[in-house]
């Protein structure tokens, strides 16, 4: 199976993440998309970021009705700070039957040359890049690379930061989250203070 790995803190996961992930499995050759919940560094705990297990629980709720979307806590037990290359090697060893690819926004592609072992990642893994609104120029080595697939997914400009801020300000942003996710966040009083 060909699996796209979608990394992020997902604090919280929202409909933008879901739309992009679902678009990838329906309109590219990916069979599944796995949300890789990035753990928080114990040295960088922020009060606005929910604990690893809460963010994983919310993501699990979000994907429960979508058979091609999964979550993974694979990074939770890896040494910190963690680098994408380490996660890719680890997940490939754990699931040798699958072929793994990276999903990222075009904004991340612009800084990709700064990633640890980015050449190794590009040599061994395909990238699936979705559009973002931004002005920066992509490094020429990434413009016509056969390992980089530009997927014409919808441009979604909803951010988890906006959602957290709106909840704190008691605004109704329920339409920006999967229904069951909004219900859970509201019941748990997450992001309200």
VOBA-1610 file (N, C-alpha, C; in pm, whole numbers, padded with zeros to 5 digits, always signed):
BEGIN
Unk+00083-00119+00000Unk+00000+00000+00000Unk+00088+00125+00000Unk+00043+00227-00070Unk+00116+00354-00075Unk+00050+00451+00023Unk+00127+00494+00122Unk+00071+00573+00232Unk+00139+00709+00240Unk+00057+00813+00244Unk+00106+00949+00262Unk+00109+00983+00410Unk+00222+01032+00457Unk+00236+01073+00597Unk+00220+01224+00606Unk+00122+01265+00684Unk+00087+01407+00701Unk+00126+01444+00844Unk+00238+01511+00859Unk+00293+01546+00991Unk+00234+01676+01042Unk+00218+01687+01175Unk+00177+01814+01234Unk+00145+01799+01381Unk+00132+01913+01448Unk+00091+01908+01588Unk-00060+01883+01596Unk-00134+01925+01493Unk-00279+01905+01489Unk-00340+01948+01623Unk-00328+02077+01650Unk-00368+02134+01779Unk-00473+02244+01763Unk-00597+02210+01723Unk-00649+02076+01694Unk-00651+02048+01544Unk-00680+01923+01511Unk-00706+01886+01372Unk-00835+01956+01330Unk-00841+02006+01207Unk-00960+02081+01163Unk-01000+02038+01022Unk-01105+02099+00969Unk-01156+02054+00838Unk-01055+02079+00726Unk-00968+02177+00742Unk-00864+02199+00641Unk-00773+02079+00629Unk-00729+02027+00744Unk-00645+01905+00743Unk-00722+01789+00679Unk-00848+01776+00716Unk-00930+01665+00667Unk-00952+01674+00516Unk-00978+01796+00467Unk-01002+01815+00324Unk-00876+01778+00244Unk-00762+01826+00290Unk-00637+01797+00219Unk-00607+01648+00221Unk-00618+01585+00338Unk-00590+01442+00350Unk-00684+01361+00261Unk-00812+01393+00266Unk-00910+01320+00186Unk-00887+01343+00036Unk-00852+01467+00000Unk-00823+01496-00140Unk-00706+01410-00188Unk-00604+01396-00104Unk-00487+01317-00141Unk-00523+01171-00170Unk-00610+01111-00086Unk-00645+00970-00110Unk-00744+00951-00224Unk-00821+01054-00254Unk-00920+01039-00361Unk-00869+01085-00498Unk-00772+01177-00501Unk-00729+01235-00628Unk-00580+01217-00658Unk-00512+01130-00584Unk-00374+01096-00617Unk-00365+00943-00610Unk-00245+00889-00623Unk-00231+00744-00619Unk-00206+00691-00478Unk-00226+00776-00376Unk-00210+00729-00237Unk-00330+00644-00197Unk-00304+00535-00127Unk-00411+00447-00080Unk-00467+00492+00055Unk-00379+00547+00139Unk-00420+00596+00271Unk-00337+00718+00306Unk-00389+00798+00398Unk-00311+00906+00458Unk-00311+00883+00608Unk-00192+00888+00666Unk-00176+00875+00811Unk-00136+01010+00868Unk-00215+01059+00964Unk-00180+01180+01037Unk-00075+01142+01141Unk+00044+01197+01129Unk+00152+01170+01225Unk+00149+01283+01327Unk+00099+01252+01446Unk+00087+01353+01551Unk+00226+01378+01610Unk+00274+01499+01592Unk+00408+01534+01639Unk+00405+01559+01789Unk+00494+01492+01862Unk+00495+01512+02008Unk+00555+01648+02043Unk+00519+01693+02161Unk+00574+01818+02211Unk+00704+01790+02284Unk+00797+01876+02263Unk+00922+01864+02337Unk+00892+01895+02483Unk+00945+01816+02576Unk+00921+01844+02719Unk+00978+01980+02760Unk+01068+02033+02679Unk+01130+02162+02710Unk+01051+02279+02653Unk+00955+02250+02568Unk+00882+02357+02500Unk+00732+02347+02522Unk+00689+02299+02635Unk+00545+02289+02660Unk+00483+02428+02660Unk+00380+02445+02580Unk+00308+02572+02577Unk+00168+02546+02630Unk+00116+02640+02703Unk-00017+02621+02762Unk-00125+02609+02655Unk-00100+02663+02534Unk-00200+02657+02428Unk-00199+02524+02354Unk-00097+02441+02381Unk-00088+02314+02310Unk-00135+02201+02402Unk-00231+02125+02353Unk-00281+02012+02432Unk-00175+01903+02439Unk-00186+01820+02539Unk-00092+01710+02555Unk-00100+01615+02435Unk+00005+01536+02418Unk+00011+01442+02306Unk-00113+01353+02299Unk-00151+01295+02414Unk-00263+01199+02410Unk-00396+01266+02379Unk-00414+01392+02418Unk-00539+01463+02385Unk-00545+01494+02235Unk-00433+01537+02178Unk-00431+01568+02035Unk-00450+01441+01952Unk-00393+01331+01999Unk-00413+01203+01931Unk-00559+01159+01941Unk-00618+01175+02058Unk-00760+01137+02078Unk-00850+01218+01984Unk-00824+01347+01972Unk-00905+01433+01885Unk-00889+01390+01739Unk-00765+01361+01698Unk-00741+01316+01561Unk-00810+01182+01534Unk-00808+01092+01633Unk-00877+00964+01619Unk-01027+00984+01599Unk-01084+01078+01672Unk-01226+01109+01656Unk-01252+01162+01515Unk-01162+01247+01466Unk-01179+01307+01333Unk-01181+01203+01221Unk-01098+01100+01233Unk-01085+01003+01122Unk-01174+00880+01137Unk-01250+00870+01246Unk-01321+00745+01275Unk-01418+00701+01164Unk-01468+00793+01084Unk-01563+00755+00978Unk-01500+00751+00839Unk-01367+00758+00833Unk-01297+00762+00704Unk-01197+00646+00698Unk-01230+00544+00621Unk-01149+00422+00620Unk-01009+00442+00562Unk-00990+00546+00481Unk-00859+00569+00418Unk-00773+00667+00496Unk-00825+00720+00607Unk-00749+00814+00691Unk-00723+00749+00825Unk-00598+00755+00870Unk-00558+00693+00997Unk-00475+00793+01078Unk-00449+00758+01202Unk-00357+00837+01283Unk-00245+00747+01332Unk-00134+00807+01368Unk-00027+00730+01428Unk+00046+00814+01533Unk+00083+00746+01640Unk+00161+00810+01746Unk+00307+00763+01739Unk+00350+00723+01620Unk+00483+00663+01600Unk+00594+00752+01656Unk+00577+00884+01652Unk+00683+00973+01699Unk+00687+00987+01851Unk+00581+00946+01920Unk+00574+00967+02065Unk+00688+00898+02140Unk+00733+00785+02087Unk+00834+00707+02158Unk+00973+00715+02095Unk+00988+00804+01999Unk+01120+00822+01938Unk+01198+00927+02016Unk+01331+00919+02015Unk+01412+01018+02088Unk+01384+01160+02038Unk+01386+01255+02131Unk+01362+01395+02097Unk+01492+01473+02107Unk+01514+01579+02031Unk+01423+01622+01925Unk+01425+01522+01810Unk+01312+01508+01745Unk+01303+01411+01638Unk+01310+01481+01503Unk+01363+01410+01406Unk+01372+01462+01270Unk+01292+01371+01179Unk+01233+01428+01075Unk+01148+01353+00983Unk+01219+01231+00927Unk+01346+01245+00893Unk+01421+01131+00838Unk+01421+01013+00935Unk+01435+01041+01065Unk+01435+00933+01165Unk+01299+00863+01170Unk+01193+00943+01164Unk+01057+00886+01166Unk+01035+00799+01043Unk+01078+00847+00926Unk+01060+00770+00803Unk+01132+00636+00810Unk+01255+00637+00857Unk+01332+00512+00869Unk+01263+00418+00968Unk+01219+00473+01082Unk+01154+00391+01185Unk+01022+00330+01134Unk+00940+00412+01071Unk+00808+00365+01027Unk+00822+00262+00914Unk+00925+00280+00832Unk+00951+00184+00724Unk+00994+00048+00780Unk+01073+00051+00889Unk+01115-00074+00953Unk+00996-00142+01020Unk+00907-00062+01077Unk+00791-00115+01148Unk+00686-00171+01051Unk+00674-00108+00934Unk+00572-00149+00835Unk+00639-00171+00699Unk+00723-00274+00686Unk+00797-00293+00561Unk+00709-00325+00440Unk+00585-00363+00466Unk+00493-00398+00356Unk+00439-00275+00284Unk+00458-00154+00341Unk+00403-00032+00282Unk+00511+00054+00219Unk+00467+00137+00125Unk+00555+00239+00068Unk+00508+00373+00126Unk+00600+00450+00185Unk+00563+00574+00250Unk+00608+00696+00170Unk+00525+00799+00174Unk+00552+00926+00107Unk+00523+01038+00208Unk+00574+01156+00179Unk+00551+01272+00265Unk+00450+01365+00202Unk+00358+01417+00283Unk+00264+01518+00238Unk+00306+01649+00304Unk+00316+01755+00224Unk+00350+01885+00283Unk+00290+01998+00201Unk+00273+02111+00266Unk+00228+02231+00196Unk+00345+02292+00120Unk+00313+02367+00016Unk+00416+02431-00065Unk+00503+02524+00019Unk+00446+02581+00125Unk+00523+02668+00214Unk+00636+02589+00281Unk+00611+02461+00315Unk+00716+02377+00374Unk+00821+02338+00271Unk+00778+02322+00146Unk+00873+02286+00041Unk+00977+02396+00024Unk+00936+02519+00045Unk+01029+02631+00030Unk+01145+02625+00127Unk+01123+02567+00244Unk+01231+02555+00343Unk+01287+02414+00352Unk+01247+02328+00258Unk+01283+02186+00265Unk+01435+02164+00263Unk+01508+02251+00193Unk+01654+02237+00185Unk+01722+02255+00321Unk+01648+02305+00420Unk+01704+02323+00555Unk+01678+02202+00645Unk+01598+02106+00597Unk+01566+01987+00677Unk+01689+01898+00689Unk+01699+01829+00801Unk+01808+01733+00820Unk+01796+01621+00717Unk+01906+01594+00645Unk+01913+01488+00544Unk+01805+01500+00437Unk+01774+01623+00396Unk+01667+01640+00296Unk+01699+01568+00165Unk+01829+01559+00130Unk+01867+01490+00006Unk+01831+01342+00015Unk+01855+01283+00133Unk+01823+01140+00154Unk+01672+01119+00147Unk+01596+01211+00208Unk+01450+01201+00203Unk+01404+01202+00057Unk+01456+01297-00019Unk+01413+01313-00158Unk+01458+01196-00247Unk+01570+01136-00211Unk+01620+01022-00288Unk+01532+00898-00264Unk+01483+00883-00141Unk+01414+00759-00102Unk+01261+00768-00091Unk+01209+00890-00090Unk+01065+00907-00068Unk+01007+01010-00164Unk+00884+00986-00207Unk+00814+01086-00287Unk+00753+01190-00195Unk+00740+01311-00246Unk+00672+01419-00174Unk+00543+01451-00249Unk+00436+01468-00174Unk+00308+01512-00230Unk+00282+01651-00173Unk+00285+01751-00260Unk+00282+01890-00217Unk+00148+01953-00255Unk+00082+02013-00155Unk-00044+02081-00181Unk-00019+02233-00178Unk-00100+02309-00254Unk-00075+02453-00266Unk-00110+02530-00138Unk-00034+02636-00117Unk-00061+02731-00009Unk-00049+02871-00068Unk-00112+02968-00005Unk-00096+03107-00048Unk+00033+03158+00014Unk+00132+03187-00072Unk+00256+03245-00022Unk+00333+03305-00138Unk+00422+03396-00105Unk+00495+03471-00207Unk+00634+03415-00235Unk+00689+03336-00143Unk+00828+03294-00156Unk+00851+03205-00277Unk+00976+03202-00319Unk+01016+03123-00434Unk+01064+02985-00386Unk+01023+02881-00459Unk+01070+02745-00428Unk+01208+02728-00489Unk+01299+02666-00414Unk+01434+02637-00460Unk+01425+02562-00593Unk+01502+02606-00696Unk+01493+02543-00829Unk+01511+02392-00830Unk+01589+02336-00734Unk+01609+02191-00732Unk+01479+02115-00704Unk+01376+02187-00656Unk+01249+02121-00623Unk+01140+02147-00727Unk+01168+02226-00830Unk+01060+02262-00923Unk+01026+02153-01024Unk+01126+02082-01076Unk+01097+01977-01175Unk+01150+01843-01131Unk+01149+01818-01002Unk+01202+01693-00950Unk+01097+01583-00966Unk+01134+01469-01025Unk+01037+01360-01048Unk+00982+01299-00918Unk+01049+01322-00805Unk+01002+01269-00676Unk+00900+01361-00610Unk+00880+01479-00668Unk+00788+01576-00607Unk+00662+01585-00693Unk+00550+01546-00631Unk+00419+01549-00698Unk+00341+01670-00647Unk+00313+01763-00737Unk+00229+01876-00699Unk+00084+01834-00718Unk+00010+01832-00607Unk-00130+01789-00610Unk-00217+01914-00600Unk-00304+01930-00697Unk-00384+02052-00705Unk-00503+02048-00609Unk-00471+02029-00483Unk-00575+02024-00378Unk-00630+02165-00355Unk-00749+02175-00297Unk-00804+02308-00267Unk-00712+02384-00170Unk-00705+02514-00187Unk-00626+02596-00095Unk-00713+02627+00026Unk-00669+02579+00141Unk-00744+02595+00266Unk-00660+02683+00358Unk-00714+02794+00398Unk-00638+02884+00484Unk-00700+02894+00624Unk-00737+02778+00678Unk-00783+02772+00817Unk-00662+02727+00898Unk-00641+02787+01012Unk-00528+02743+01095Unk-00576+02702+01233Unk-00501+02613+01293Unk-00530+02572+01431Unk-00518+02691+01526Unk-00424+02782+01495Unk-00405+02902+01577Unk-00534+02985+01578Unk-00593+03006+01460Unk-00718+03081+01449Unk-00829+03014+01531Unk-00837+02881+01522Unk-00940+02807+01593Unk-00923+02820+01744Unk-00801+02803+01792Unk-00776+02816+01937Unk-00812+02956+01986Unk-00772+03057+01911Unk-00799+03197+01949Unk-00951+03223+01951Unk-01019+03174+01850Unk-01165+03195+01840Unk-01238+03126+01955Unk-01196+03005+01990Unk-01260+02934+02102Unk-01240+03013+02231Unk-01120+03063+02251Unk-01090+03142+02371Unk-01177+03267+02378Unk-01209+03322+02260Unk-01293+03443+02253Unk-01442+03409+02244Unk-01477+03282+02267Unk-01617+03235+02269Unk-01689+03257+02137Unk-01617+03242+02027Unk-01679+03254+01895Unk-01722+03113+01850Unk-01826+03109+01768Unk-01874+02981+01718Unk-01795+02946+01592Unk-01701+02856+01605Unk-01622+02811+01490Unk-01650+02662+01463Unk-01764+02617+01507Unk-01798+02475+01496Unk-01793+02425+01351Unk-01816+02513+01253Unk-01813+02468+01113Unk-01671+02442+01063Unk-01570+02487+01138Unk-01431+02469+01095Unk-01370+02337+01145Unk-01449+02263+01220Unk-01402+02136+01277Unk-01499+02025+01240Unk-01451+01902+01225Unk-01546+01792+01209Unk-01644+01796+01328Unk-01770+01764+01302Unk-01875+01778+01403Unk-01839+01707+01534Unk-01792+01582+01523Unk-01760+01506+01644Unk-01639+01564+01718Unk-01547+01628+01642Unk-01431+01692+01704Unk-01476+01815+01782Unk-01562+01896+01721Unk-01612+02015+01790Unk-01684+01977+01920Unk-01766+01874+01911Unk-01842+01829+02028Unk-01746+01788+02141Unk-01643+01713+02107Unk-01546+01666+02207Unk-01468+01784+02267Unk-01419+01873+02183Unk-01342+01989+02231Unk-01428+02075+02324Unk-01555+02094+02284Unk-01647+02175+02365Unk-01676+02107+02499Unk-01703+01977+02495Unk-01732+01903+02620Unk-01612+01901+02715Unk-01491+01894+02658Unk-01370+01887+02740Unk-01319+02026+02782Unk-01388+02130+02733Unk-01348+02268+02762Unk-01205+02300+02717Unk-01161+02239+02609Unk-01028+02265+02557Unk-01022+02404+02494Unk-00909+02469+02511Unk-00875+02598+02449Unk-00959+02715+02500Unk-01038+02695+02601Unk-01127+02805+02646Unk-01057+02907+02735Unk-00946+02868+02796Unk-00880+02967+02881Unk-00737+02991+02835
//
